[in-house]
Structure formats: C-alpha cells, structure tokens
Amino acid sequence: MYEVCVGPQTGSTELVWHVVARQGAGSLCGIELSPPEPGAAETNRHCLPCMSRFQQLLDTGRDD
C-alpha cells in the first residue's frame, strides 16, 4: 500500500506530492521526507520520479 506526502522537490524548495510505501521511510524517488510543518503550503504538483517508479511497480504487479 502507498500513500502520498508533501515534501520538497529534489534540488528545490518547491513542494510536490511524493509517493511513499507505507512500510518504507523514504519516497519512491529516494528522498527522505519529514512531516510537513504546520501551515505548509498545499500543492497540486507531483514528483515525476515518484510517479514514474509507482507506474513501474503497478506495471510489474509488485508491491515494493
């Protein structure tokens, strides 16, 4: 099972949604996420490396 968490885009301070495996500590793109600060800006942008990795996992039927 996966969930999404807001965090900085790799190499930027812009916030994006990252995909995180529930049993994992980091996102699918490899970035370590910490809980967002209260009042952190919401975003409708997604981390493209996370989304690509998530699609690969869906295509292969694996649950990483």
Buried (B, 14 or more C-beta within 10 A) or exposed (E): EBEBBBBBBBEEEEBBBBBBBEEEEEBBBEBEBEEBEEEEEEEEEBBEBBBEBBEEBEEEEEEE
